[in-house]
Amino acid sequence: MISAAGLRKAFGRQLALDAVSLEVGAGECVAILGPNGAGKTTLLRILATALRPSAGSLRVGGVDALRDPDAARALLRLVAHGSHLYEELTALENLRFWSAMLAAPGAGSADAAAPRAALAEVGLDAVADERVRTFSAGMKRRLALARGLLGDARALVLDEPASGLDRQGRAWLGGFLARFTGRGGAVVMATHGFEGALEVAARVVVLARGRVVLDRPALALTADGLREAYDEAVAAEMVQ
């Protein structure tokens, strides 16, 4: 679903990504970990076509995302660390707005049922008509994720999706991602949580200094084992 090869991104003299390659298949969730400044957010922005790499290639659902970013964007949704919601609108009004924005030009009106279906998927159907400014941080995170379900989304690119969620909310998130990947969707998520990564991801990828220093199946790791492998891989990269 997502195929990136040799991604490089420089901001002036600062190299944020250095020859990063990543494959994410349909039905797969990949967790990206790494210390601050490792390049996680830069990688997510490139995968979501919000930022163009200095070099490398990117395909989303078979589409050349660098040559035709609009076609690639139609297949994926980026849910950033901030919720980016309209606080004075209701939950339903927020999703109706985004649904209208996603409707293809000349394709007629947006799917009227999609916003309510997305709210039901994230457990917010009972508060559909309440203003977002009254929501807790966890409810706002759920609403932001609901936005990712609108349209023909086949891949989700998530930056710290568990932010603002309590233990129950994190358990819900795991179920949400499992349902999405169970339908053949692909997920790439940046996170700082070792346990959370292992709970929801099929693979764990660690970045350090803009490079992939670890790529392992989650089933082959425990939380302690992941911490140890993470520390060793990051330390080895830092001394080079």
Residue, then its C-alpha position, 0 to 999 in steps of 0.5 A: m500500500i505504501s512503498a518508499a525507497g531512498l527517501r532523503k530530506a534536507f533543510g539547508r545543511q541539516l539532513a532530516l532523513d537519510a536514505v529511508s526505505l519503508e514498505v507497508g502492506a495492505g492490512e499492516c500497521v507499522a509503528i515508527l519510534g525514535p528519539n526527538g529529532a530522529g526524523k519521525t514527523t518529517l517521514l510522516r509528512i512525506l508519506a502523507t504528501a504534505l512535504r516533498p523529499s529531496a530525493g527518493s521515491l514514494r508510491v501509495g496504492g500503486v500511485d506515484a505520489l511524487r508525480d501525482p500527489d493529488a491522486a495519492r492524497a485521495l487514498l490516505r489520511l494524515v492525522a497530525h499530533g494536533s487535532h485541527l478541529y473547529e471548536e465552535l462547530t459540532a462533531l457532526e458539523n466538523l465531519r460534514f465540512w471535511s466530507a465536503m472538502l474531500a468530495a471530488p470536483g464534479a462528483g456531486s455532493a458528499d456522502a451524507a451518511a459518511p459523517r454519522a457512520a464515522l462518528a459511530e465508528v469512533g464511539l461519538d455518535a451520542v455527542a454528534d450535535e455537541r460543540v467540540r469545545t466541550f470535548s475532552a482531549g480524548m474525545k477530540r482525538r477520536l474525532a480527529l481519527a473519525r475524519g480519517l475514515l471519510g472518503d476512500a481512505r486506504a491508508l492512515v498516517l498518524d502522529e502520536p494517535a494515543s495522545g490525550l487518551d487514557r488507558q481505556g482510550r488506548a485500548w479503544l485505539g487498538g481496536f479501531l486500528a485493528r478494524f481498519t487494517g482488518r478491512g485491508g487498510a494500512v497504518v503508519m504511526a509515530t509513537h513514543g510508547f513501547e508498550g502501545a507500539l507492540e499492542v497495535a503494530a505488526r512491525v516496529v521501525v526505529l529511526a535515529r539521525g534520519r536513518v532506519v536503525l531497526d525494523r522488526p516484527a512486533l511478535a518477536l519483541t517484548a516491551d523490555g526487549l524492544r527497549e533494549a534493542y531500541d537503546e542499542a540501535v540508537a546508541a550505535e547510530m549516535v557514535q558513528 
